[in-house]
Amino acid sequence: MASAVDNIFSTDDIQYLIQLPEVATARVKLDNYASNGMVYFSITLTDSIKQTIYTHLGLDLSSVSEIPMRWIKGDTAPHIDVGRSSFENTYLVYLNDSPGQFVIDDASYPISANTGYVFNEGILHKTMNTGVEPRLLLGPMNELAQPVGAPLLYFPTETDALTVNIANLLGYSPSWTVGDGGPFGGFTSWRIASNSSGTSSQALVYPDGSVLNNDGSYYLYPSAPCFLEGTKILCLVDDKETYVPVEDIKKDTLVKTSRDGYKKVVLTGKGPMSNPGTTERIENRLYKCSKENYPELTEDIYITGCHSILVDNITDKQREETIKHLGKIFITDKKYRLMACVDERAEPWNSEGTYTIHHFALEHSDEAMNYGVYASGLLVETCCIRFLRDKSNMVISK
């Protein structure tokens, strides 16, 4: 059962809520999202707002001092709200107008300022056709003023996922299935941010359809080890070793490996990456490998943070950081895999924008094995067939 209530707050209350510094700060954070995104925060209640909510929504907040709010833009996938404790109803109020519709079960409502909704726990709901116009919500919350929502929250980057700081959203179904709500177009696998409350390993990459235990909330972001378009890879062309731009590598191109001669390309992939204009050392961004820091390079190259340079030795700190990201130490062609985000020589590239990244997989009898190859002279890893095909979040060409 669901009910909609118009004209809940007075003009003064609406102005008070919109002009709160917490609201303004959260809106700035939302502006960092290119399309879809959510920013969670809470505000201190006034007696006037408490009384209004009780009068119009029947929710008694006399014993609480704060309530959750959120800014959101983009559509939300169909989901059933969960919370950290059992509850009966979801309560929310839209505080500004927005394109699109709020759909509760089979009923569709325009998204209008100063309109509230109350519906039972267990009802499927979503938003549609909302575009990129930011929406300000009071709630969603339960009758205890605790935040409720989807157990899987998707973010375009690791940075965005790590900014979430709300109470655990504990659920009641047997499990959560990755991929049900991923809103960023084309991604098929996800990592779990380290601030999630669930116990599944952050070190793993979870493809769509993976099952996570219902022991917490999970903040998911896409992950892909790749080269920036324009990076040159050492290949054999007309019996001559030649550096070929990664975007020009095709199936059956012969790529030089560090230990196994020339191997044919089996798969290629490409996709977009949103690069932040910051210097944070996170996986899901581009790093500059410069000639100054890597003398073997013939020119500067740019790779993603989870793409590994192959090295003979790693420091204790690099070992510790690698295990945090990957769960264990990996070896390719008898060399350590050192992720760019862990390698102090690689510099976060703070050129904000969306860039095209590429990768390829070479023939191998074991689809889980990869090789070392040369990118403008620097020895780096390739994708294995299985990862590029099943977990890379890329458009694959065979």
C-alpha positions as CSV (number, residue, x, y, z in Angstrom):
1,M,0.0,0.0,0.0
2,A,1.3,3.5,-0.9
3,S,0.0,7.0,-0.3
4,A,1.1,10.4,-1.7
5,V,0.6,13.6,0.2
6,D,0.9,17.1,-1.4
7,N,1.9,20.4,0.2
8,I,3.5,19.0,3.3
9,F,5.8,21.9,4.3
10,S,5.3,25.6,4.6
11,T,7.2,27.9,2.3
12,D,9.4,28.9,5.3
13,D,10.2,25.3,6.1
14,I,11.1,24.5,2.5
15,Q,13.4,27.5,2.4
16,Y,15.0,26.5,5.6
17,L,15.7,23.0,4.4
18,I,17.1,24.0,1.0
19,Q,19.4,26.7,2.5
20,L,21.0,24.5,5.1
21,P,24.8,24.3,4.8
22,E,24.7,20.5,4.9
23,V,22.4,20.6,1.9
24,A,24.7,23.0,0.0
25,T,27.8,20.9,0.8
26,A,26.2,17.7,-0.4
27,R,25.0,19.4,-3.6
28,V,28.6,20.4,-4.4
29,K,29.6,16.7,-4.0
30,L,26.8,15.6,-6.3
31,D,28.0,18.0,-9.0
32,N,31.2,15.8,-9.3
33,Y,29.0,13.0,-10.8
34,A,28.7,13.2,-14.6
35,S,25.3,11.6,-14.7
36,N,24.1,9.2,-12.0
37,G,24.9,9.6,-8.4
38,M,23.8,9.9,-4.8
39,V,25.1,11.9,-1.8
40,Y,23.9,11.0,1.7
41,F,23.8,13.3,4.7
42,S,21.7,14.1,7.7
43,I,20.2,17.3,9.2
44,T,19.1,18.5,12.7
45,L,15.3,18.7,13.0
46,T,13.4,21.7,14.1
47,D,10.2,21.5,16.2
48,S,8.3,22.9,13.3
49,I,9.5,20.2,10.9
50,K,8.8,17.5,13.4
51,Q,5.3,18.7,13.8
52,T,4.7,19.0,10.1
53,I,5.9,15.5,9.4
54,Y,3.7,14.1,12.1
55,T,0.7,16.1,10.9
56,H,0.9,15.1,7.2
57,L,2.7,11.7,7.3
58,G,1.8,10.4,10.7
59,L,5.4,9.9,11.6
60,D,6.3,10.7,15.3
61,L,9.8,12.0,15.5
62,S,9.6,13.5,19.0
63,S,12.4,11.2,20.3
64,V,14.9,11.8,17.5
65,S,17.1,14.9,16.7
66,E,18.3,14.1,13.2
67,I,16.9,12.6,10.0
68,P,18.6,11.4,6.8
69,M,18.5,13.2,3.5
70,R,20.0,12.7,0.1
71,W,20.8,14.4,-3.2
72,I,20.4,12.2,-6.2
73,K,20.5,12.4,-9.9
74,G,19.8,9.8,-12.5
75,D,17.3,6.9,-12.4
76,T,17.2,4.4,-9.6
77,A,16.7,0.8,-10.5
78,P,13.8,-1.2,-9.2
79,H,14.5,-2.2,-5.6
80,I,12.9,-3.0,-2.2
81,D,14.1,-0.9,0.6
82,V,16.1,-2.4,3.4
83,G,17.3,-0.9,6.7
84,R,19.5,-1.8,9.7
85,S,16.5,-3.1,11.7
86,S,13.0,-4.4,10.9
87,F,10.6,-1.7,9.8
88,E,7.0,-1.3,8.5
89,N,7.1,1.8,6.2
90,T,9.3,3.9,4.1
91,Y,8.8,7.7,4.3
92,L,10.2,10.3,1.9
93,V,9.5,13.8,0.7
94,Y,10.7,15.4,-2.6
95,L,11.8,19.0,-1.9
96,N,12.2,20.1,-5.5
97,D,10.7,19.5,-8.9
98,S,12.3,17.0,-11.3
99,P,11.6,15.5,-14.7
100,G,10.5,11.9,-14.7
101,Q,8.3,9.7,-12.5
102,F,8.4,8.0,-9.2
103,V,7.0,4.5,-9.6
104,I,5.7,2.6,-6.6
105,D,4.5,-0.9,-7.4
106,D,2.3,-0.3,-10.5
107,A,1.5,3.4,-9.7
108,S,3.4,6.2,-11.3
109,Y,3.7,9.8,-9.8
110,P,5.3,12.9,-11.2
111,I,8.3,14.1,-9.1
112,S,7.0,17.3,-7.6
113,A,8.3,19.6,-4.9
114,N,6.8,19.3,-1.4
115,T,5.2,15.9,-2.1
116,G,5.7,13.1,0.3
117,Y,5.2,9.3,0.1
118,V,4.5,6.6,2.6
119,F,4.6,2.9,1.5
120,N,5.0,-0.5,3.1
121,E,8.3,-2.3,3.5
122,G,8.6,-4.9,0.7
123,I,7.1,-2.8,-2.1
124,L,9.1,-2.5,-5.3
125,H,9.8,1.0,-6.5
126,K,12.0,3.0,-8.9
127,T,12.4,6.3,-10.8
128,M,12.2,6.7,-14.5
129,N,13.2,9.4,-17.1
130,T,14.7,11.7,-14.5
131,G,17.6,12.8,-16.7
132,V,20.4,14.6,-14.8
133,E,18.4,17.1,-12.8
134,P,19.4,16.8,-9.1
135,R,16.6,15.8,-6.7
136,L,16.6,16.6,-3.0
137,L,14.9,14.2,-0.7
138,L,14.0,14.2,2.9
139,G,14.6,10.5,3.7
140,P,14.0,7.8,2.6
141,M,13.7,6.6,6.1
142,N,11.7,4.2,8.3
143,E,9.6,5.0,11.3
144,L,12.7,5.1,13.5
145,A,14.2,7.9,11.3
146,Q,16.8,5.4,10.1
147,P,18.0,5.6,6.5
148,V,16.6,2.9,4.2
149,G,17.3,2.1,0.6
150,A,18.8,-0.5,-1.8
151,P,21.4,-2.8,-0.3
152,L,23.7,-2.4,-3.3
153,L,24.7,1.1,-4.1
154,Y,26.6,1.8,-7.4
155,F,29.1,4.6,-8.0
156,P,31.0,5.6,-11.1
157,T,34.4,5.7,-9.3
158,E,36.1,4.4,-6.3
159,T,36.4,7.9,-4.9
160,D,32.6,8.3,-5.0
161,A,32.0,5.0,-3.4
162,L,34.4,5.8,-0.5
163,T,32.6,9.1,0.3
164,V,29.5,7.2,1.5
165,N,29.2,7.4,5.3
166,I,25.8,6.3,6.5
167,A,24.4,3.7,8.9
168,N,24.6,0.1,7.8
169,L,21.7,-1.0,5.6
170,L,21.1,-4.5,6.8
171,G,18.7,-6.6,4.8
172,Y,16.4,-9.6,5.2
173,S,16.5,-11.5,1.9
174,P,18.9,-14.5,1.6
175,S,21.3,-12.5,-0.6
176,W,21.9,-9.6,-3.0
177,T,22.7,-10.1,-6.6
178,V,25.3,-7.8,-8.2
179,G,24.2,-6.0,-11.4
180,D,20.5,-5.5,-10.5
181,G,21.1,-1.7,-10.0
182,G,24.2,-0.8,-11.9
183,P,23.2,2.5,-13.6
184,F,26.4,3.6,-15.4
185,G,25.8,1.9,-18.8
186,G,27.8,-1.1,-20.0
187,F,29.6,-2.1,-16.8
188,T,29.3,-5.8,-16.0
189,S,31.6,-6.2,-13.0
190,W,32.3,-4.4,-9.8
191,R,34.6,-4.0,-6.8
192,I,33.5,-3.4,-3.3
193,A,34.7,-0.2,-1.6
194,S,36.5,-0.6,1.7
195,N,33.9,1.4,3.6
196,S,31.2,-1.1,2.8
197,S,29.7,-3.0,5.8
198,G,29.3,-6.3,4.1
199,T,32.0,-9.0,4.6
200,S,32.7,-10.1,1.0
201,S,36.3,-9.4,-0.1
202,Q,37.1,-6.1,-1.6
203,A,40.0,-7.8,-3.4
204,L,37.6,-9.7,-5.7
205,V,35.9,-8.5,-8.9
206,Y,32.2,-9.4,-8.9
207,P,30.5,-9.8,-12.3
208,D,26.8,-9.2,-12.8
209,G,24.9,-12.1,-11.2
210,S,27.4,-12.6,-8.3
211,V,25.7,-13.2,-5.0
212,L,26.7,-11.2,-1.9
213,N,25.6,-12.2,1.6
214,N,22.9,-10.0,3.1
215,D,25.2,-9.1,6.1
216,G,25.5,-5.4,5.2
217,S,25.5,-2.7,2.5
218,Y,27.9,-2.7,-0.4
219,Y,29.2,0.3,-2.2
220,L,30.2,-0.9,-5.7
221,Y,32.4,0.7,-8.3
222,P,33.6,-0.5,-11.7
223,S,37.2,-1.7,-12.2
224,A,39.3,-2.3,-15.4
225,P,43.1,-2.5,-15.9
226,C,43.7,-0.7,-19.2
227,F,45.8,1.6,-21.4
228,L,44.8,5.1,-22.4
229,E,44.0,5.4,-26.1
230,G,47.2,6.2,-28.0
231,T,49.5,3.9,-25.9
232,K,51.9,2.0,-28.2
233,I,52.4,-1.7,-27.8
234,L,55.4,-3.6,-29.3
235,C,54.1,-5.9,-32.0
236,L,55.5,-7.8,-35.0
237,V,54.2,-6.2,-38.3
238,D,55.5,-7.5,-41.6
239,D,58.3,-9.3,-39.8
240,K,59.5,-6.1,-38.1
241,E,59.1,-5.2,-34.5
242,T,56.9,-2.1,-34.5
243,Y,55.1,-0.1,-31.8
244,V,51.3,-0.1,-32.6
245,P,48.7,2.2,-31.0
246,V,46.6,0.0,-28.7
247,E,43.4,1.1,-30.5
248,D,44.8,-0.3,-33.8
249,I,45.5,-3.8,-32.4
250,K,43.2,-6.4,-33.8
251,K,42.5,-10.1,-33.5
252,D,45.5,-12.1,-34.7
253,T,47.9,-9.1,-34.3
254,L,51.2,-10.5,-33.0
255,V,52.3,-8.9,-29.8
256,K,55.8,-9.4,-28.3
257,T,55.8,-11.0,-24.9
258,S,58.7,-10.9,-22.4
259,R,59.3,-14.7,-22.3
260,D,57.2,-16.4,-24.9
261,G,58.0,-14.7,-28.2
262,Y,55.1,-13.4,-30.2
263,K,51.5,-14.3,-29.3
264,K,48.3,-13.6,-31.3
265,V,45.6,-11.4,-30.0
266,V,42.4,-13.3,-29.2
267,L,40.2,-10.5,-27.8
268,T,40.3,-6.7,-27.7
269,G,38.2,-4.4,-25.6
270,K,37.6,-0.7,-25.1
271,G,35.4,1.5,-22.9
272,P,35.1,4.9,-21.2
273,M,36.8,5.9,-18.0
274,S,35.8,9.0,-15.9
275,N,39.1,10.5,-14.7
276,P,38.9,12.8,-11.7
277,G,40.7,16.2,-11.5
278,T,42.4,15.2,-8.2
279,T,45.6,13.5,-7.1
280,E,44.0,10.7,-5.0
281,R,45.8,7.4,-5.3
282,I,42.8,5.2,-6.2
283,E,42.4,2.3,-8.6
284,N,39.7,3.7,-10.9
285,R,41.6,6.5,-12.5
286,L,44.5,7.2,-14.9
287,Y,48.2,7.4,-13.9
288,K,51.1,8.9,-15.8
289,C,54.2,6.8,-16.2
290,S,56.9,9.4,-17.2
291,K,60.3,8.9,-18.8
292,E,61.8,10.7,-15.8
293,N,60.5,8.0,-13.4
294,Y,60.8,5.0,-15.7
295,P,64.0,5.3,-17.8
296,E,63.1,2.4,-20.0
297,L,60.2,4.4,-21.5
298,T,60.6,5.9,-24.9
299,E,57.7,8.3,-24.2
300,D,55.2,9.0,-21.3
301,I,52.3,6.5,-21.1
302,Y,49.0,6.5,-19.2
303,I,47.5,3.4,-17.6
304,T,44.7,2.8,-15.1
305,G,45.4,2.4,-11.4
306,C,44.8,-1.4,-11.4
307,H,47.0,-2.0,-14.3
308,S,50.3,-3.6,-13.2
309,I,53.9,-2.8,-14.1
310,L,56.1,-5.9,-14.0
311,V,59.1,-5.5,-11.6
312,D,61.8,-7.7,-10.1
313,N,61.3,-6.6,-6.5
314,I,58.7,-4.9,-4.4
315,T,59.1,-3.1,-1.0
316,D,57.4,-4.1,2.2
317,K,55.0,-1.2,1.8
318,Q,54.2,-2.1,-1.8
319,R,53.6,-5.7,-0.7
320,E,51.2,-4.5,2.0
321,E,49.3,-2.2,-0.3
322,T,49.1,-4.8,-3.0
323,I,47.5,-7.3,-0.7
324,K,45.0,-4.6,0.4
325,H,43.9,-4.2,-3.2
326,L,44.2,-7.7,-4.6
327,G,44.1,-10.0,-1.6
328,K,47.5,-11.5,-2.4
329,I,50.7,-11.1,-4.4
330,F,50.6,-12.1,-8.1
331,I,53.4,-13.1,-10.4
332,T,53.5,-12.8,-14.2
333,D,56.4,-14.0,-16.3
334,K,58.5,-14.4,-13.1
335,K,58.0,-10.8,-12.1
336,Y,55.8,-9.1,-9.5
337,R,52.7,-7.3,-10.6
338,L,52.9,-3.8,-9.1
339,M,49.7,-1.9,-9.6
340,A,50.1,1.7,-10.9
341,C,48.1,3.0,-7.9
342,V,50.6,1.3,-5.6
343,D,53.8,2.2,-7.5
344,E,55.0,5.5,-6.1
345,R,56.7,6.3,-9.5
346,A,53.3,6.5,-11.2
347,E,51.7,9.9,-10.9
348,P,47.9,10.4,-10.6
349,W,47.0,12.2,-13.8
350,N,44.7,15.0,-12.8
351,S,43.2,15.8,-16.2
352,E,39.5,15.6,-15.5
353,G,37.3,14.1,-18.2
354,T,36.0,10.9,-19.8
355,Y,38.7,9.0,-21.8
356,T,38.7,5.9,-23.9
357,I,40.7,3.0,-22.6
358,H,41.7,-0.2,-24.3
359,H,43.1,-3.6,-23.6
360,F,43.7,-7.0,-25.3
361,A,44.2,-10.7,-24.4
362,L,46.7,-13.0,-26.0
363,E,46.3,-16.7,-26.9
364,H,47.0,-19.1,-24.1
365,S,46.1,-22.7,-23.2
366,D,45.0,-21.4,-19.8
367,E,42.4,-18.6,-20.0
368,A,43.4,-17.4,-16.6
369,M,47.0,-16.7,-17.5
370,N,48.5,-13.5,-18.8
371,Y,51.8,-12.2,-20.2
372,G,54.3,-9.4,-19.9
373,V,54.3,-7.0,-22.9
374,Y,56.1,-3.8,-23.8
375,A,54.2,-0.4,-23.7
376,S,56.7,2.2,-25.2
377,G,59.5,0.2,-23.6
378,L,57.9,-0.4,-20.2
379,L,57.1,-4.0,-19.2
380,V,53.5,-4.3,-18.2
381,E,50.9,-7.0,-17.8
382,T,48.2,-8.0,-20.3
383,C,44.7,-9.1,-19.5
384,C,44.0,-12.8,-19.4
385,I,41.3,-14.1,-21.7
386,R,38.9,-14.8,-18.9
387,F,39.2,-11.4,-17.3
388,L,38.8,-9.4,-20.5
389,R,35.9,-11.4,-21.7
390,D,34.0,-11.8,-18.4
391,K,35.1,-9.1,-15.9
392,S,36.6,-6.1,-17.8
393,N,33.5,-3.8,-18.1
394,M,34.6,-3.3,-21.7
395,V,33.0,-3.6,-25.2
396,I,34.7,-6.7,-26.5
397,S,35.7,-7.4,-30.1
398,K,36.7,-10.9,-31.1
